[in-house]
C-alpha cells in the first residue's frame, strides 16, 4: 500500500509547531500489547480498560504513515504495590517476572523516584522477543508513550549529552540521534535552562563549536520538549520500519 499522509497536530494555542509529510510504502500491522497495571497500596489500578484502549488508539495515530496500530490483547494486574513506585532495579524485575515474549509489554505505575521520570523503554527492544518493554506513569501523555515506543523500534533522542551534533549537520550520522533529518539539539538533561517559550519556540541563543546557533525541532516526538511534541520525520519512520523488517522472529 502506498500512503501519502500529512500529520498535523496543534497545540492549545493553535500554533502548528511541527508537521511531517510522508510518502511511504506500508503494510497494515497491528502489534499486540500486553498491558500490566501495577496496583497501588489499596489494590486500585487507577486506569480503566477504556482509558487504555483510548490511549493506544491515540498512540496509533502517530504511526499512521507506517500503517501500524497497537492493540491491548492482554491486560493483567500486578498486586505487589512496591512496584508502583518505580526505580531502575524494579523495572528490571518487572520484566524478569511479568514480560510476555513476542509482545510489546507496557507497564503502568503510579510514581517514580527516578528524577524527571515519565517513562522508560528498552532501546531497540524489538530486536529481542523478550525485551520489547516500556513503563510509564499512569498520567503520562500519549505523546510520551509514542516517544518510548519509538525507542523500542530504534529511534534515539534528538539530543546527545555525550557529544553534541553540529548545526551544519556534518556529524549527524555519528552523534545526536544519528539521523540527518532532525536538526541538532543542544538539550542537556538536568539543565535549568528554559529552552522553549509558552508558544513552543526555541527561545535561547546557544551556539555550537562552530559558532552557529541551534534551532532544533522542538515538536519532534523524540525531543525532550514534552508539551511541544507532535511529529516525526520521514527518515525516522523509515528507521523504525527498517528495524521491524530486520527482525528474525515474528512479533504477535
Secondary structure by P-SEA (a helix, b strand, c coil): cccbbbbbbbcccccccccccccccccbbbbbbbbbbbbcccccccccaaaaaaaaaaaaaaaccccbbbbccbbbbbcccccccccaaaaaaaaacccccccbbbbbbccccccccccccccccccccccccccccccccaaaaaaaaaaaaccccccccccccccccccccccccccccccccccccccccccccccccccccccccccccccccccccccccccccccccaaaaaaaaaaaaacccccc
